[in-house]
Amino acid sequence: MLRNATHDASVVTVEFDTGTRTRFHAIWLRDNALDPETRAPGNGQRLITIGDIPADISVSAAEVLNGDLNVTFQPEGKTVTFPADWLAEHTYDCDRNRPLGQTAPGITTWERGIEAPSADWNEVHANTAAKRGWLAAVAEYGFAKLTGGPTEPESLLKVADLFGYIRETNYGPYFEVRTEVNPTNLAYTGLGLQAHTDNPYRDPVPTLQILYCLENSAEGGDSIVVDGFRAAEKLREQNPEGFALLAGYPARFEYKGSDGVCLRSRRPMIELSPDGELIGIRFNNRSSAPFVDVPFDQMEAYYAAYRQLGDIIDDPAMGVSFKLEPGESFIVDNTRVLHARLGYSGAGSRWLQGCYADKDGLLSTLAAMDMAQPEAAE
Ligand code: FE2
């Protein structure tokens, strides 16, 4: 509820019944008017362009009516109601001095010691709250396990069906991570893999990866996940100049390992939004290309920061490890969480299938569930 509203020609100041005061510009309010001539009632899409708003838009009246805000705009002579709750949700008159590299609200960074978020296959299929909790864990922590699933090939496609769509790539709709013990080709050894994000040479990168276990009777082969955002936070604390270098210059990534494929990207290892929010990590030794966008006199410091980030990522105190059983899978946010594999040996076999999907689709499914059942949202 609003308690009071004052205005001049270009700014409306409202006071909520909590005592909070906040300002809105005339042009902002007019652009975001909620009336049916400005917003299509059915789909909520805007019906006007920026050019349809008079350049000399101004406020001639602003008053509180039934706890909401009524604003009259000139020269249109148009009066529009803004609900108090809507204004509270969309306030922008706030402190912008957030430190460089802050994570977005709703993100919780972690390291070894947290219990891996996990949900049960049958429950997420039968129970909306269980499905919501599983998707919300991916949003908050960047990974989540799913246990108790079938052991038939292509079951991973059904995981993606729960929230969105497979993202097909040059590797196909999905790929085999099948490694026989005592193989004839080194590509199919049981060697460990350093924690990495997948496909940094793609632009945009696949934003989710699903890895689904069908067989895992070999000794070892544990999966490890590392929070790249926590690693970046640690680098920022230990070496802020190094953090700024990895965020401030593009790295280069490349893959041309199969016929007809030559993927290249020019993107930073630590990606920040224009206002400094931490939004992505790319880290993959196997597909790094020569870095040629770092100034000569910064290259050694850049490499030192790269090494330091690698040391943080490799630190056993960072990784959460688990051994997938047949019918178990996990999702990682490939823009944030790195995955690794321990080496393995002995009798038995290890067969995983992997695929990519889109994080925006998962977040959309989650947000739509919360709109349909707001009481389920935290
Ligand atoms: Fe991978």
Boltz pocket constraint, residues with backbone or C-beta under 6 A from the ligand:
constraints:
  - pocket:
      binder: B
      contacts: [[A, 196], [A, 197], [A, 198], [A, 339]]
      max_distance: 6.0
